[in-house]
Amino acid sequence: MVQLAIRCHPCAPVSLDELEGWLEQHVDRLRAAAPGAILRLSRLTQGGPDTDLEIGWLVELELADGVPLLGGLRLADSLRDMRLLGLQPTLLAPHEPWTNGREA
């Protein structure tokens, strides 16, 4: 199982509703391109003294081993589109421990 997450932080003067609508449509397109994958979109909030503040979104992806990443859609394209729309995406992925070229 391959698990990835993309944290999307708004960084441009664009309506949060517009950004969230675009993200929902984008996640739907990714689901259609990779029917065996699990994709989730969550709103991120931070508790403030008077109210909760919306601070962005989290897109989570779970792919079975051996499944091409997003069925031909490139992750780099998704990240580029997010940047162009005024989101500041951060890709969160597990990394392999450094083994100095040897099997662990």
N, C-alpha and C positions, 0 to 999 in steps of 0.2 A: 504494500500500500504506500502510495506517495501522497504526502500531505503538504499543502502550501497554503499560505494566507497572504492577502494583500490588504494592508491598512491604508485607507484612503482618507486623507485629511484635506478639507477644503482650504484653498489658499488664494482664491480669486473672488472678486465681487459678483458671484453668481448665486442665485437663489438656491438654498438647500433643497427645496422641493424639486427644482429642475435637476440638480445633481443626483438626487436619490432616484428620480424617475429614470434618468439615463442609466444609472447603475442597475436598476431592476430590469430594464430592457436588455442590457448587456449580459447580465447573468442568465436571463432566459435564452439568449442566443448561444451562450456557452453551453447551457444544458442541452440544447438541441444538437450542438456539434459533438458533444461527448455524452451520449445517453447513459452510459454505464457509470458516469462520475457522479459524485455527490457535491453539490455546490450550495453554499449558504451565504446569505447577505444579512448582516446584522448592523443595526445602528449603534454607534458608540456614544455613550454619554458620561459626563463627569459631574458628580454631585457638587453643587455650589451652595453657598450659605442660604440663598433664598429659593433657588430652583436648580433643576438639572440642566447642564449645558450640553448641547449636541456638539460633539467634537469630530465626527466623521463616521466612517463605516468600515466594516471588516468583511472581506470576501474570502470565504474558506473553500478550498478545493480538496477533494479526496479522490484519487485515481487508483484503480487496481494496477498492480505491477504489470508491465508490458503493454499497457494501453498508451497509445500516442498522446502526448500532452494536448488536451483539448481538441482531439480529432482533426488536426490540421490547422486549427487556429493557433497562431503563435502568441505565446505569453507576452513577448516583447511588443507586439502590436497592441495588446490590451493595455499594457502599461503606458505606451506612447499616447493612446487615445485619452487615457485618464489624465495625463499631464496636460494635454492640449485643452481639455475641458475645465481646467482649473483645480484639479485634484492633485495632491502630492502623494502618489502611491509609494508604499514601502513594501517590498517583497520579503516575506518571512518564510524561510525554508530551513529544514534540518540540514546539517552539513555532516559529512563523513569525518570521523576523527582522522587526524593526520597520522599516517602510518609510514612515512618516509619511503613510499614505493613498495612496501611489503604488505602482505595480508595481515590483518589484525588477529 
